[in-house]
Amino acid sequence: MDPSLYKQLTTKRGFKYNYFVAVGLSSHPALVLIHGFPSTSYDWHHQVSFFREKGYTVIVPDTLGNGRTDKPTDRLAYKHSGMAADLVDILDSENVDKAIVIGHDWGSALVSRVANYYPERLHAVGFLSVGYVPPNVEYNYDASSTLLKDAIGYNPFGYWQFFVEDGASTTIKDHSNSFFDLIFPSDPKLWKEHLCTPGAVKAWLLADKTAPLVGYLTEEEKKIIKARFAEDGLAGGLNWYKVSVYGIGAEDDKQVSANNYFVQLPVFFGGCKADYAVPPAIALSDLTKYCPNRTVKEFDTSHWVQLETPDLLNRELLAWITDLKVQV
């Protein structure tokens, strides 16, 4: 991604955001791509190249706590209501009245809140790996983990326990190569035992375990992503988990109007069949309940669909966007 096409904006909340923007044809809707953890705007580079060539305006921020965007230490800064407002500030700065906003992983949670708070700013929304995340004012990590274990036979979010620990970022930084191997293993089933199992991530890192890597990452991609892990242990991004586990998100969700729990906009969901941290079945229930105008596609990939099968994903997204027949 062209470094000269990055901009910085200080939002109304006072946080400096770093974001990529390439202006396309006025006849095409703007696309906004929101990454998850442990990612940055760079992880969308395949989609950026593809949609720029098709004439779309593409806006891709480093989310709060990640990349070159500010990394506040106060976890309250990471409330989704605030970060949704930050995203609207970016749209305003770029004179974008409405956009198609697509998220991956935690990006899907943020896109969900943009849809809840600012549906008038959206043409449509998309979710990859993680589906629509409805407001949940009673969310409790332990109770949710038990329900998931009963439903699918294991707790896919067991790694959250380590991510919210004091010192987790230091452990990741000190064992960043081992963390990279865990995040991008050639066998996606490895996640079920060594990521999803409570205590397994920390044990993996402290033992400096390694694993064969995926074959789809280029040497440049490996270098860029490894540097990200080694820089600060992803300290900022880990706050997204703390907001959820420590009840901040549940309290924040009380602001959402009950009328806006349902997303009437067109919705795209791309599930990843070999994603053991977020099996598609987890998403489909809420999508079916809350998103009546949905398009569902499943990919034979691990969690990282936008990196693993970018050509197929890009084609499916383009077909969906084209069928929307958005009037700009």
N, C-alpha and C positions, 0 to 999 in steps of 0.2 A: 504494500500500500504506500502510495506516494507521500512521503513525510511533508511535502509542501502543501498538501491538502488538509492538514490538520489545523484546527483552530482551538482557541481557548475562550471560555466564557465563564464569568463569575455569575452564578445564579442568584436569584433574589434571597436565597437562604445564606448566601455568602460563600459558597463552595465553588472552586475553580474546576471546571470540567474540560477535559481534553477530548475532542471529537473530530472524526474524519467527515468531510463533506465534499461530494463531487456533484456539481449541478448538471442536471440533464435537461431533457426536453420539457417544455411547459405543458405539453399534451399528455405527459405521463405522470401518474401519482408518485409522490415521494415515498421512498422506503426507508424505514428506520430499523436497524438491526441491533438487538440488545443481547450481549453475551452473558454468560453465567460464570460459575466458579470451577476451576481456577483459571479464568480466561481474561482476555482483553479484546479490544476492537480488532486486533490482528487476526483473531481466529475466524473472522468472517471474510478473509481476503479473497477466497474463491468466489463467494457470492458478490462481493464488491466488483470484482473484475467482470463477472458475467453480466450483472445488471447495468453497470456503466456502459458496456458495449451495446446493450439494448435500449439505451437512452434514458434510463431512470436516474433521477436524483437519489443519491444514497447518503444517508447520515448514519454514522456508526460511532457512538460514544464509548469511551472507557467509563464504565459505571463507577459510582462512588466507592472509593477504597481500592481501586484497581488501576493498573497502567499508570498513566501520567495525570490522572484526575486526583484531586485531593483525597487524602486518607485520614479523615478525622478519627481520633481515638475514642470519642464518645459514641457508644453504640446507639444512642437515641437519634443520632444523625442519619441512621440507616433505616428509619421507619419508611415503609413503602409509600405512604402518603406524601412525605417530603421528597422522596426521589422521583415520584411521578410528577410532582410539581417542577422539579429540576428539568425533567425531560421536556415538559411543556415550554419552559423558558428557552430551551435550545430550539424548539420549533419556532417560537416567536422570533428569536434572533435571526433565524434563516427565512423568515417570512413564509413559513409553511403553515397554512390554515388547517389542512387535514393530511394525514399520512396513513400508510399501511405499516403497522409496527409488528415486528416479528421477534420473538425471544427464544433463547435456548437456555435450559437449565434454570438457574435463578432469574435469568432474564425473562422467563415465562411468568414468574411470579410478579415481576415489576410490570410487565405488559398487562397482566390481569388487573392490576390496580389502576393503570392508565385507563383501561376500558371501564372500570367502575366509576372513577372520578371524572374522566374527561371523554366520554363517548363522542361528544360533538367534534372532537379533534381527530377522529379516526374514520378512515374508510373501511378498514378491516383489521383483524389481528391474526397473528400466527404464533403457534407454539411448537417447539421442537423438543423432544424427549420428555420434558415436563409439560403437562397440559395446563388447561385453565385452572387457576388456584382461587377458588371462591373465598370470600372473607369468612373467617372462622373465629368468632369472638370467644369461643370456648376451647381453642386449641391447647392441647397439652401434649408435650413430646412423648412422655412415657405411655400415656393412654393411646396415643396414635400408633406408637411402635407396637403395642400389644395387638391392636386391631389389625395392623398390617401383617404381623406374624401369623395371626389366626387365618388371615385371608389367603396369603401366598406361601406360608410355611417358613418364612424367615423375616427378620427386620431389615429392610433394605437401607434404612437410615441409621444403622448402628454406628457409622463413622462420625455422625454428628457429635457424639459424646466426646470424642477426642478433639474435634474442631473447636469446641467451645471451652476447652480447658485452658487455664493460664499456662503460657509457655508453649502452646501448640505451634505458633508461628516460628519460634526459635528451633523447635525440633524439626520442622519442615525445612527451614533454612540450612540447618546443620547436616541434614541428610537429603538434600535436594535431588541428588541423582537417583537415590532409592525411591523418592516420592514420584519422580518422573516415570520410572519403570512401573510403579503401581497405577499411575493414572493412565498410561498408554500400553497396557500389556497386549501381546499378540493374541492371547486367549482371553476373551471377555469374561469367561466363567470365573477367572481368578478373583474378580471383584466380589463374588458371592461369599467367598471364604475370607479374603484378606482386606476387603473394604467394608462390606456390609456387616460383618460380625463385630459386635462391640469389643473394643480393645485391640482389634486386629491391626488397624492402621499404625497405632503407636508401636506395637510389637514389631511390625514390618520395618518401620523406620529405624528403631533403635538397634535392630539386628543388621541394618544396612542390606536388606535383601534386594535381589535383582530379579528381573524376569525378561524373557525375550520380548522385544518391542514390536509394535504394529509395523507393518510394512508400508503404510501409506504416507507417513511423514517424510518430507525431504530433509536433507541435512540442515538446510537453512531454518526450516520450521523447528527442528529439534533444538537448534542453537538458541533461537529466540525464546522458545517456551522454557527451556532449562534456565536461561538467564532470569526469567521472571520469577521462577520458584526460588532461586538462590538469592535474589535481591533482598527481600525482607521477610521471607517465609509466608507471604500472602496475608500479612497481619490485618490489612484493611478489609480484604474480602471475607475474612472469617467472621467479621461482625454481622454479616447477613444471617449466619446461622444463630448467632447469639440473640438477635432480635426475635427469632422464632422460638428458640428453646426457653428463653427467659421471660416470655409472655408479653414482650413489647409489641409484637405484631398483633396478637389477639386484642390488646387494648386499642391499638391503632385502628384496627378493623371496625371498631364501633362507630367510626365516622362515616362509613359507607352506607348510603341509603339502601334500604331493603329492596327498593325498586330496581336498583342497579346491580344486584347480585346476578341477575340474568343478563347475558351478553347477546343482544339482538343483532349485532354486527355479523357479517360473514367471518367465519373462523376456519383457519387451517390448522390441523394437528398432524405432525409428523412423528409417529412413534418409532422407537428403535427396538427391534425384536430381541437383540442380544444385550440390552441394557439392564444389567442386574441391579443397579442402584435405583432405576426408575422404570420398572416394567410397564409397558403400555397399558396393561389392565388397570393400573392405579389411576391413570388419567381418564380412561374411557367413561367411568361412572359419572364423574363431575361434568365431563363434556356432554354426555347424554342428557343430564339433568338441566344444565344451565346454558347450553349453547345450541339452540335449535337450528341455526343456519351454519352447520359445520360440514367441513370436508375432512375426511380422515384417510391418511395414507400411512402405511407401515413399511419400514425399511429394514432390510436384512443387515443391520449394522449394530455396532456397539453404541455407546452414549454419544460419540463424537461424529454424528451424521454429517455435519457440514464440512468436516475434514476428511472423513472416510469415503464418502460417495458424493462429492460435490456436484458432479455433472448430473446425476440422477435427481438429487435434491433440487438443483437449480431448475431443471426442466419441470419438475412437479410444481414448484412455486410459481414459475412463469405461467404455466397452464392455468393455475388457480387465479392468479392475478389478472390474466387476460380475460378469463371468464367473468370476472367481476364487472367488467365494462364500466370502470370508474369514470365519472364525468369530472374533469378537473376545471 
